[in-house]
Amino acid sequence: MSESLIAVAVQADGTISPHGGRADHWDVYVIGSQGPELVWSLDLQAAGSLHEWHVRGDGNRHPLHAVDVAICGSAGEGVTRRLGERGTLLETTTESQPLKAIEDYLASQLAPGLPHEEAACLHPEHRREASEA
């Protein structure tokens, strides 16, 4: 069996981040004959988030292009498409536990994610400004 890499967007409490575009921490697992094994963690600055990479649209690679699959709670069609252009499949799920999500993905049983909400794409400061307008 060939090894693959799966990244999961993770919040501080260890659950899957509800919005991949603003996730700043991704755990990367290698999937081998022994199952998922945590091998790296990616800590992104705000400017390196999937959302900022996507809206910049400069054609540069993103660190998640190094993985085969990325899993998060939700993501927009644009960022999903752009990651896919470089071979990274972005999957969304309502599952909250990273290892369970990986196991479900590998078994083709991953619960689908919630619809993407554009408001979640806004930086927290901009969300506040939009709600005050």
DSSP file (Angstrom, degrees, kcal/mol; ACC not computed):
  #  RESIDUE AA STRUCTURE BP1 BP2  ACC     N-H-->O    O-->H-N    N-H-->O    O-->H-N    TCO  KAPPA ALPHA  PHI   PSI    X-CA   Y-CA   Z-CA
    1    1 A M              0   0    0      0, 0.0    32,-0.2     0, 0.0     2,-0.2   0.000 360.0 360.0 360.0 130.5    0.0    0.0    0.0
    2    2 A S        -     0   0    0     30,-0.1     2,-0.2     1,-0.1    29,-0.0  -0.549 360.0-114.2 -80.7 147.8    1.4    3.4   -0.9
    3    3 A E        -     0   0    0     -2,-0.2     2,-0.3    27,-0.0    29,-0.2  -0.529  32.4-172.8 -80.5 145.4    1.5    6.1    1.7
    4    4 A S  E     -A   31   0A   0     27,-1.2    27,-3.2    -2,-0.2     2,-0.5  -0.897  19.3-125.0-130.5 165.1   -0.6    9.2    1.4
    5    5 A L  E     -A   30   0A   0     -2,-0.3    64,-1.8    25,-0.2    63,-1.7  -0.938  20.8-173.8-114.7 132.0   -0.7   12.4    3.5
    6    6 A I  E     -Ab  29  69A   0     23,-2.6    23,-3.1    -2,-0.5     2,-0.4  -0.992   6.8-160.3-125.7 125.8   -3.9   13.8    5.0
    7    7 A A  E     -Ab  28  70A   0     62,-2.9    64,-2.7    -2,-0.4     2,-0.4  -0.850   4.0-162.9-104.0 141.3   -4.0   17.1    6.7
    8    8 A V  E     -Ab  27  71A   0     19,-2.7    19,-2.6    -2,-0.4     2,-0.4  -0.991  20.8-127.4-126.1 127.8   -6.8   18.0    9.2
    9    9 A A  E     -A   26   0A   0     62,-2.7     8,-2.2    -2,-0.4     2,-0.4  -0.614  36.7-168.6 -72.0 123.8   -7.6   21.6   10.2
   10   10 A V  B     -E   16   0B   0     15,-2.7    15,-0.3    -2,-0.4     6,-0.2  -0.949  14.7-145.0-126.6 136.5   -7.6   21.5   14.0
   11   11 A Q    >   -     0   0    0      4,-3.2     3,-2.0    -2,-0.4     6,-0.1  -0.352  40.8 -94.0 -85.8 173.5   -8.7   24.0   16.7
   12   12 A A  T 3  S+     0   0    0      1,-0.3    -1,-0.1     2,-0.1    -2,-0.0   0.796 125.2  57.0 -59.3 -30.4   -7.0   24.6   20.0
   13   13 A D  T 3  S-     0   0    0      2,-0.1    -1,-0.3     1,-0.0     3,-0.1   0.424 120.2-107.4 -84.8   3.5   -9.4   22.2   21.7
   14   14 A G  S <  S+     0   0    0     -3,-2.0     2,-0.2     1,-0.3    -2,-0.1   0.390  80.7 121.1  90.5  -3.5   -8.4   19.4   19.3
   15   15 A T  S    S-     0   0    0     82,-0.1    -4,-3.2     1,-0.1    -1,-0.3  -0.489  75.3 -82.2 -90.1 164.7  -11.6   19.3   17.3
   16   16 A I  B     -E   10   0B   0     80,-2.3    -6,-0.3    -6,-0.2    -1,-0.1  -0.441  49.6-111.0 -68.1 133.2  -11.8   19.9   13.5
   17   17 A S        -     0   0    0     -8,-2.2    56,-2.5     8,-0.2    57,-0.3  -0.412  17.8-138.1 -65.0 134.6  -11.9   23.6   12.6
   18   18 A P  S    S+     0   0    0      0, 0.0     2,-0.4     0, 0.0    -1,-0.1   0.712  90.4  39.2 -70.7 -18.8  -15.3   24.6   11.3
   19   19 A H    >>  -     0   0    0     54,-0.2     3,-0.8     1,-0.1     4,-0.5  -0.925  62.1-164.9-137.3 111.9  -13.8   26.8    8.5
   20   20 A G  G >4 S+     0   0    0     54,-2.8     3,-0.8    -2,-0.4    30,-0.5   0.821  86.2  65.6 -62.9 -32.9  -10.7   25.7    6.6
   21   21 A G  G 34 S+     0   0    0     53,-0.4    30,-2.3     1,-0.3    31,-0.4   0.818 111.6  33.2 -62.6 -31.9  -10.1   29.1    5.1
   22   22 A R  G <4 S+     0   0    0     -3,-0.8    -1,-0.3    28,-0.2     2,-0.2   0.365  87.4 124.0-105.2   3.4   -9.3   30.6    8.5
   23   23 A A    <<  -     0   0    0     -3,-0.8    27,-0.4    -4,-0.5    28,-0.1  -0.462  35.4-176.2 -67.5 131.3   -7.7   27.6   10.1
   24   24 A D        +     0   0    0     -2,-0.2    20,-2.8   -14,-0.2     2,-0.4   0.450  66.1  56.9-107.3  -2.6   -4.2   28.4   11.4
   25   25 A H  E     + C   0  43A   0    -15,-0.3   -15,-2.7    18,-0.2     2,-0.4  -0.988  57.6 176.4-134.2 127.1   -3.3   24.9   12.5
   26   26 A W  E     -AC   9  42A   0     16,-2.4    16,-3.4    -2,-0.4     2,-0.4  -0.996  17.9-149.3-128.3 127.9   -3.3   21.7   10.4
   27   27 A D  E     -AC   8  41A   0    -19,-2.6   -19,-2.7    -2,-0.4     2,-0.5  -0.838  15.8-149.9 -94.3 134.6   -2.1   18.3   11.7
   28   28 A V  E     -AC   7  40A   0     12,-3.0    11,-2.9    -2,-0.4    12,-1.7  -0.919  12.1-168.7-112.4 126.2   -0.6   16.1    8.9
   29   29 A Y  E     -AC   6  38A   0    -23,-3.1   -23,-2.6    -2,-0.5     2,-0.5  -0.895  16.3-140.1-113.5 139.4   -0.9   12.4    9.1
   30   30 A V  E     -AC   5  37A   0      7,-2.5     7,-1.8    -2,-0.4     2,-0.7  -0.847  17.0-147.2 -93.5 136.3    0.8    9.8    7.0
   31   31 A I  E     +AC   4  36A   0    -27,-3.2   -27,-1.2    -2,-0.5     2,-0.2  -0.896  36.6 145.4-108.9 107.7   -1.4    6.9    6.0
   32   32 A G  E >   - C   0  35A   0      3,-1.3     3,-1.8    -2,-0.7   -30,-0.1  -0.456  67.9 -67.1-123.9-163.4    0.5    3.7    5.8
   33   33 A S  T 3  S+     0   0    0      1,-0.3   -31,-0.0   -32,-0.2    -2,-0.0   0.733 131.3  54.7 -65.2 -21.9   -0.1    0.0    6.5
   34   34 A Q  T 3  S-     0   0    0      1,-0.4    -1,-0.3     3,-0.0    -3,-0.0   0.407 115.1-114.2 -90.9   1.9   -0.3    0.8   10.2
   35   35 A G  E <   -C   32   0A   0     -3,-1.8    -3,-1.3     2,-0.1    -1,-0.4  -0.491  65.1  -8.9  94.9-169.7   -3.1    3.5    9.8
   36   36 A P  E     -C   31   0A   0      0, 0.0     2,-0.4     0, 0.0    -5,-0.2  -0.402  59.7-177.3 -68.8 134.4   -2.9    7.2   10.4
   37   37 A E  E     -C   30   0A   0     -7,-1.8    -7,-2.5    -2,-0.1     2,-0.3  -0.985  28.4-124.1-133.0 123.2    0.3    8.5   12.1
   38   38 A L  E     +C   29   0A   0     -2,-0.4    -9,-0.3    -9,-0.2     3,-0.1  -0.488  41.6 158.9 -65.2 123.6    0.7   12.2   13.0
   39   39 A V  E     +     0   0A   0    -11,-2.9     2,-0.3     1,-0.4   -10,-0.2   0.655  56.1  10.2-121.4 -26.4    4.0   13.3   11.4
   40   40 A W  E     -C   28   0A   0    -12,-1.7   -12,-3.0     2,-0.0     2,-0.4  -0.971  51.8-147.7-148.2 162.1    3.8   17.1   11.1
   41   41 A S  E     -C   27   0A   0     -2,-0.3     2,-0.6   -14,-0.2   -14,-0.2  -0.999  12.7-151.0-130.1 137.2    1.9   20.2   12.2
   42   42 A L  E     -C   26   0A   0    -16,-3.4   -16,-2.4    -2,-0.4     2,-0.6  -0.938   8.0-169.4-107.0 121.4    1.5   23.3   10.1
   43   43 A D  E     -C   25   0A   0     -2,-0.6     2,-0.3   -18,-0.2   -18,-0.2  -0.947  14.9-162.5-110.1 112.7    1.0   26.5   12.0
   44   44 A L        -     0   0    0    -20,-2.8     2,-0.1    -2,-0.6     5,-0.1  -0.719  15.0-130.1 -99.2 142.2    0.1   29.2    9.5
   45   45 A Q    >   -     0   0    0     -2,-0.3     3,-1.7     1,-0.1     4,-0.3  -0.432  39.2-100.6 -74.7 163.1    0.2   33.0   10.0
   46   46 A A  G >  S+     0   0    0      1,-0.3     3,-1.4     2,-0.2     6,-0.3   0.881 125.6  55.2 -55.1 -39.5   -3.0   34.9    9.1
   47   47 A A  G 3  S+     0   0    0      1,-0.3    -1,-0.3     5,-0.1    -3,-0.0   0.669 106.5  52.7 -69.3 -15.5   -1.5   35.9    5.8
   48   48 A G  G <  S+     0   0    0     -3,-1.7    -1,-0.3     4,-0.1    -2,-0.2   0.350  81.3 121.5-100.8   4.8   -0.8   32.2    5.0
   49   49 A S  S <> S-     0   0    0     -3,-1.4     4,-2.6    -4,-0.3     5,-0.2  -0.225  77.4-111.7 -63.8 158.7   -4.4   31.0    5.6
   50   50 A L  H  > S+     0   0    0    -30,-0.5     4,-2.6   -27,-0.4     5,-0.2   0.887 117.8  54.9 -58.0 -39.0   -6.2   29.3    2.8
   51   51 A H  H  > S+     0   0    0    -30,-2.3     4,-2.7     2,-0.2     5,-0.3   0.953 110.3  43.4 -61.1 -49.7   -8.5   32.2    2.5
   52   52 A E  H  > S+     0   0    0    -31,-0.4     4,-2.0    -6,-0.3    -1,-0.2   0.899 114.3  50.9 -65.2 -39.7   -5.8   34.8    2.1
   53   53 A W  H  X S+     0   0    0     -4,-2.6     4,-1.4     1,-0.2     5,-0.4   0.917 112.5  47.9 -60.3 -43.4   -3.9   32.5   -0.3
   54   54 A H  H  < S+     0   0    0     -4,-2.6    -2,-0.2    -5,-0.2    -1,-0.2   0.931 113.5  44.1 -65.9 -47.7   -7.1   32.0   -2.4
   55   55 A V  H  < S+     0   0    0     -4,-2.7    -1,-0.2     1,-0.2    -2,-0.2   0.803 106.9  60.8 -73.0 -26.1   -8.0   35.7   -2.6
   56   56 A R  H  < S-     0   0    0     -4,-2.0    -1,-0.2    -5,-0.3    -2,-0.2   0.913  80.9-171.9 -62.2 -41.2   -4.5   36.8   -3.4
   57   57 A G     <  +     0   0    0     -4,-1.4    -3,-0.1    -5,-0.2    -2,-0.1   0.790  31.3 141.6  56.6  32.7   -4.7   34.6   -6.5
   58   58 A D        -     0   0    0     -5,-0.4    -1,-0.1     2,-0.1     3,-0.1   0.466  67.4-117.2 -86.8  -0.3   -1.0   35.0   -7.2
   59   59 A G        +     0   0    0      1,-0.3    -1,-0.1    -6,-0.2    -5,-0.0   0.422  66.2 141.9  82.4  -2.7   -0.6   31.4   -8.4
   60   60 A N        -     0   0    0     -7,-0.1    -1,-0.3     1,-0.1     2,-0.1  -0.338  55.8-104.1 -70.1 154.5    1.9   30.6   -5.7
   61   61 A R        -     0   0    0     -3,-0.1    -1,-0.1     2,-0.0    22,-0.0  -0.380  28.2-140.1 -73.1 156.9    1.8   27.2   -4.0
   62   62 A H    >   -     0   0    0     -2,-0.1     3,-2.5     1,-0.1     4,-0.2  -0.871  24.8-113.1-112.7 150.5    0.3   26.7   -0.5
   63   63 A P  G >  S+     0   0    0      0, 0.0     3,-1.7     0, 0.0     4,-0.1   0.808 115.1  65.8 -53.6 -29.3    1.8   24.4    2.1
   64   64 A L  G >  S+     0   0    0      1,-0.3     3,-1.5     2,-0.2   -57,-0.1   0.613  79.9  79.3 -71.7  -9.1   -1.3   22.2    1.8
   65   65 A H  G <  S+     0   0    0     -3,-2.5    -1,-0.3     1,-0.2    -4,-0.0   0.662  81.4  68.8 -67.8 -12.8   -0.3   21.3   -1.8
   66   66 A A  G <  S+     0   0    0     -3,-1.7    -1,-0.2    -4,-0.2     2,-0.2   0.603  93.1  71.0 -79.5 -11.2    2.2   18.9   -0.2
   67   67 A V  S <  S-     0   0    0     -3,-1.5   -61,-0.2    -4,-0.1     3,-0.1  -0.683  72.9-140.4-106.6 161.0   -0.7   16.7    1.0
   68   68 A D  S    S+     0   0    0    -63,-1.7    21,-2.6     1,-0.3     2,-0.4   0.851  88.2  18.6 -82.2 -38.2   -3.1   14.4   -0.9
   69   69 A V  E     -bd   6  89A   0    -64,-1.8   -62,-2.9    19,-0.2     2,-0.4  -0.992  60.5-164.2-138.0 140.8   -6.2   15.3    1.1
   70   70 A A  E     -bd   7  90A   0     19,-2.8    21,-3.2    -2,-0.4     2,-0.4  -0.988  11.8-161.4-123.2 137.7   -7.1   18.2    3.5
   71   71 A I  E     +bd   8  91A   0    -64,-2.7   -62,-2.7    -2,-0.4     2,-0.3  -0.969  22.2 143.8-124.1 133.6  -10.1   17.9    5.8
   72   72 A C  E     - d   0  92A   0     19,-1.9    21,-1.8    -2,-0.4    23,-0.1  -0.893  57.0 -97.2-151.6 179.4  -12.0   20.7    7.5
   73   73 A G  S    S-     0   0    0    -56,-2.5    41,-0.8    -2,-0.3     2,-0.3   0.918  96.6 -12.4 -73.3 -44.6  -15.5   21.7    8.6
   74   74 A S        +     0   0    0    -57,-0.3   -54,-2.8    39,-0.2   -53,-0.4  -0.984  59.5 174.1-154.0 160.1  -16.4   23.9    5.6
   75   75 A A        -     0   0    0     39,-0.3    41,-0.2    -2,-0.3     2,-0.1  -0.965  32.8-102.1-164.0 152.9  -14.7   25.6    2.6
   76   76 A G     >  -     0   0    0     -2,-0.3     4,-1.9     1,-0.1     5,-0.2  -0.363  30.7-114.8 -79.0 161.4  -15.7   27.5   -0.4
   77   77 A E  H  > S+     0   0    0      1,-0.2     4,-2.6     2,-0.2     5,-0.2   0.858 112.2  57.2 -62.2 -37.6  -15.9   26.2   -3.9
   78   78 A G  H  > S+     0   0    0      2,-0.2     4,-2.6     1,-0.2    -1,-0.2   0.934 109.3  41.4 -63.6 -48.8  -13.1   28.5   -5.1
   79   79 A V  H  > S+     0   0    0      2,-0.2     4,-2.3     1,-0.2     5,-0.2   0.868 114.5  53.8 -68.7 -34.9  -10.5   27.3   -2.6
   80   80 A T  H  X S+     0   0    0     -4,-1.9     4,-1.9     2,-0.2    10,-0.2   0.931 112.0  44.8 -61.8 -45.7  -11.5   23.7   -3.1
   81   81 A R  H  X S+     0   0    0     -4,-2.6     4,-1.6     2,-0.2    -2,-0.2   0.922 112.5  50.8 -64.1 -45.4  -11.1   24.1   -6.8
   82   82 A R  H  < S+     0   0    0     -4,-2.6     4,-0.5     1,-0.2    -2,-0.2   0.868 110.7  48.0 -66.5 -37.0   -7.7   25.9   -6.5
   83   83 A L  H ><>S+     0   0    0     -4,-2.3     5,-2.1     1,-0.2     3,-1.4   0.914 109.9  54.5 -65.2 -41.1   -6.3   23.3   -4.2
   84   84 A G  H ><5S+     0   0    0     -4,-1.9     3,-1.8     1,-0.3    -2,-0.2   0.794  93.8  69.0 -62.6 -29.5   -7.5   20.6   -6.5
   85   85 A E  T 3<5S+     0   0    0     -4,-1.6    -1,-0.3     1,-0.3    -2,-0.2   0.759 106.3  41.0 -61.3 -23.3   -5.7   22.2   -9.5
   86   86 A R  T < 5S-     0   0    0     -3,-1.4    -1,-0.3    -4,-0.5    -2,-0.2   0.166 129.6 -92.6-111.1  16.2   -2.4   21.1   -7.8
   87   87 A G  T < 5S+     0   0    0     -3,-1.8     2,-0.6     1,-0.2    -3,-0.2   0.582  83.6 126.6  91.6  10.5   -3.6   17.7   -6.7
   88   88 A T      < -     0   0    0     -5,-2.1     2,-0.5    -6,-0.1    -1,-0.2  -0.910  47.5-149.1-105.0 119.1   -4.9   18.3   -3.1
   89   89 A L  E     -d   69   0A   0    -21,-2.6   -19,-2.8    -2,-0.6     2,-0.6  -0.740   9.1-153.3 -84.1 125.1   -8.5   17.1   -2.5
   90   90 A L  E     -d   70   0A   0     -2,-0.5     2,-0.4   -10,-0.2   -19,-0.2  -0.903  14.6-174.4-103.8 119.5  -10.3   19.3    0.0
   91   91 A E  E     -d   71   0A   0    -21,-3.2   -19,-1.9    -2,-0.6     2,-0.3  -0.883   9.0-153.7-112.5 142.8  -13.0   17.5    1.9
   92   92 A T  E     +d   72   0A   0     -2,-0.4    21,-0.7   -21,-0.2     2,-0.3  -0.866  18.1 172.3-115.1 152.9  -15.5   19.0    4.4
   93   93 A T        -     0   0    0    -21,-1.8    20,-0.3    -2,-0.3    21,-0.3  -0.994  42.3-139.3-154.8 155.4  -17.2   17.2    7.2
   94   94 A T  S    S+     0   0    0     18,-0.5    19,-0.1    17,-0.4     2,-0.1   0.472  72.8 114.2 -91.5  -5.9  -19.4   17.7   10.3
   95   95 A E        -     0   0    0     16,-0.4    -2,-0.1     1,-0.1   -79,-0.1  -0.434  52.2-162.9 -62.4 138.4  -17.3   15.1   12.1
   96   96 A S        +     0   0    0     -2,-0.1   -80,-2.3   -81,-0.1    -1,-0.1   0.658  63.4  79.1-100.6 -17.6  -15.5   16.8   15.0
   97   97 A Q     >  -     0   0    0    -82,-0.2     4,-2.5     1,-0.1     5,-0.2  -0.827  67.9-147.7-100.1 121.4  -12.7   14.3   15.8
   98   98 A P  H  > S+     0   0    0      0, 0.0     4,-2.3     0, 0.0     5,-0.2   0.900  95.9  45.1 -54.1 -51.0   -9.7   14.3   13.5
   99   99 A L  H  > S+     0   0    0      1,-0.2     4,-2.5     2,-0.2     5,-0.2   0.886 113.6  50.5 -64.9 -37.1   -8.8   10.6   13.6
  100  100 A K  H  > S+     0   0    0      2,-0.2     4,-2.8     1,-0.2    -1,-0.2   0.909 109.6  51.7 -64.5 -41.5  -12.4    9.6   13.2
  101  101 A A  H  X S+     0   0    0     -4,-2.5     4,-2.6     2,-0.2    -2,-0.2   0.908 110.9  47.7 -62.0 -41.6  -12.7   11.9   10.1
  102  102 A I  H  X S+     0   0    0     -4,-2.3     4,-2.7     2,-0.2    -2,-0.2   0.941 112.9  47.8 -64.4 -46.7   -9.6   10.3    8.6
  103  103 A E  H  X S+     0   0    0     -4,-2.5     4,-1.4     1,-0.2    -2,-0.2   0.916 113.5  48.0 -60.5 -43.3  -10.9    6.8    9.3
  104  104 A D  H  <>S+     0   0    0     -4,-2.8     5,-3.6     2,-0.2     6,-0.5   0.901 111.0  51.2 -64.8 -41.1  -14.3    7.7    7.8
  105  105 A Y  H ><5S+     0   0    0     -4,-2.6     3,-1.9     4,-0.2    -2,-0.2   0.945 109.4  49.7 -60.1 -47.5  -12.6    9.3    4.8
  106  106 A L  H 3<5S+     0   0    0     -4,-2.7    -1,-0.2     1,-0.3    -2,-0.2   0.792 112.5  48.0 -63.1 -27.9  -10.5    6.2    4.2
  107  107 A A  T 3<5S-     0   0    0     -4,-1.4    -1,-0.3    -5,-0.2    -2,-0.2   0.305 115.3-117.0 -92.5   7.6  -13.7    4.0    4.4
  108  108 A S  T < 5S+     0   0    0     -3,-1.9    -3,-0.2    -4,-0.1    -2,-0.1   0.860  89.4 109.0  57.5  37.4  -15.6    6.4    2.0
  109  109 A Q      < +     0   0    0     -5,-3.6     2,-0.3    -6,-0.1    -4,-0.2   0.063  34.8 145.6-128.7  23.3  -18.0    7.2    4.9
  110  110 A L        -     0   0    0     -6,-0.5   -18,-0.1    -5,-0.2     3,-0.1  -0.487  52.3-121.9 -69.8 124.0  -17.0   10.8    5.7
  111  111 A A        -     0   0    0     -2,-0.3   -16,-0.4     1,-0.1   -17,-0.4  -0.436  35.9-107.4 -62.4 134.7  -20.1   12.8    6.8
  112  112 A P        -     0   0    0      0, 0.0   -18,-0.5     0, 0.0   -19,-0.3  -0.260  33.7-114.5 -66.3 153.2  -20.5   15.8    4.5
  113  113 A G        -     0   0    0    -21,-0.7   -19,-0.2   -20,-0.3   -39,-0.2  -0.200  33.7 -90.4 -78.3 173.8  -19.7   19.3    5.8
  114  114 A L        -     0   0    0    -41,-0.8   -39,-0.3   -21,-0.3    -1,-0.1  -0.420  56.2 -80.5 -78.6 159.7  -22.0   22.1    6.3
  115  115 A P        -     0   0    0      0, 0.0     2,-0.3     0, 0.0    -1,-0.1  -0.279  55.3 -99.2 -58.9 148.8  -22.7   24.6    3.5
  116  116 A H        -     0   0    0    -41,-0.2     2,-0.6    -3,-0.1     3,-0.1  -0.527  32.6-151.3 -72.7 131.9  -20.0   27.3    3.2
  117  117 A E    >   -     0   0    0     -2,-0.3     3,-1.2     1,-0.1     4,-0.5  -0.929   6.4-151.6-107.4 120.4  -20.9   30.6    4.8
  118  118 A E  G >> S+     0   0    0     -2,-0.6     3,-1.6     1,-0.3     4,-0.7   0.837  93.9  64.3 -58.8 -34.3  -19.3   33.7    3.2
  119  119 A A  G >4 S+     0   0    0      1,-0.3     3,-0.8     2,-0.2    -1,-0.3   0.825  93.9  61.3 -61.2 -30.2  -19.3   35.6    6.5
  120  120 A A  G <4 S+     0   0    0     -3,-1.2    -1,-0.3     1,-0.2    -2,-0.2   0.713  94.6  64.5 -69.2 -18.9  -16.9   33.0    8.0
  121  121 A C  G <4 S+     0   0    0     -3,-1.6    -1,-0.2    -4,-0.5    -2,-0.2   0.790  83.0  95.0 -72.7 -27.8  -14.4   34.0    5.3
  122  122 A L  S << S-     0   0    0     -3,-0.8     5,-0.1    -4,-0.7   -71,-0.0  -0.342  88.5-106.5 -67.2 143.9  -14.1   37.5    6.7
  123  123 A H    >>  -     0   0    0      1,-0.1     4,-2.1     4,-0.0     3,-0.9  -0.413  38.4-107.4 -61.2 145.6  -11.3   38.3    9.1
  124  124 A P  H 3> S+     0   0    0      0, 0.0     4,-1.8     0, 0.0     5,-0.1   0.833 120.8  53.3 -49.8 -37.8  -12.7   38.6   12.6
  125  125 A E  H 3> S+     0   0    0      1,-0.2     4,-1.9     2,-0.2     5,-0.1   0.896 109.7  47.8 -64.5 -38.6  -12.2   42.4   12.5
  126  126 A H  H <> S+     0   0    0     -3,-0.9     4,-2.5     2,-0.2    -1,-0.2   0.829 106.8  56.7 -73.0 -31.6  -14.1   42.7    9.3
  127  127 A R  H  X S+     0   0    0     -4,-2.1     4,-2.1     2,-0.2    -1,-0.2   0.915 107.9  48.8 -61.7 -42.4  -16.9   40.5   10.6
  128  128 A R  H  X S+     0   0    0     -4,-1.8     4,-1.3    -5,-0.2    -2,-0.2   0.920 111.8  48.7 -62.8 -44.6  -17.3   43.0   13.5
  129  129 A E  H  X S+     0   0    0     -4,-1.9     4,-1.0     1,-0.2     3,-0.3   0.902 110.9  50.4 -63.1 -41.8  -17.3   45.9   11.1
  130  130 A A  H  < S+     0   0    0     -4,-2.5     3,-0.3     1,-0.2    -1,-0.2   0.867 109.4  50.5 -66.0 -36.7  -19.9   44.3    8.8
  131  131 A S  H  < S+     0   0    0     -4,-2.1    -1,-0.2     1,-0.2    -2,-0.2   0.766 109.3  51.8 -73.7 -23.4  -22.2   43.5   11.7
  132  132 A E  H  <        0   0    0     -4,-1.3    -1,-0.2    -3,-0.3    -2,-0.2   0.669 360.0 360.0 -83.4 -17.8  -22.0   47.2   12.9
  133  133 A A     <        0   0    0     -4,-1.0    -1,-0.2    -3,-0.3    -2,-0.1   0.472 360.0 360.0 -75.9 360.0  -22.9   48.6    9.4
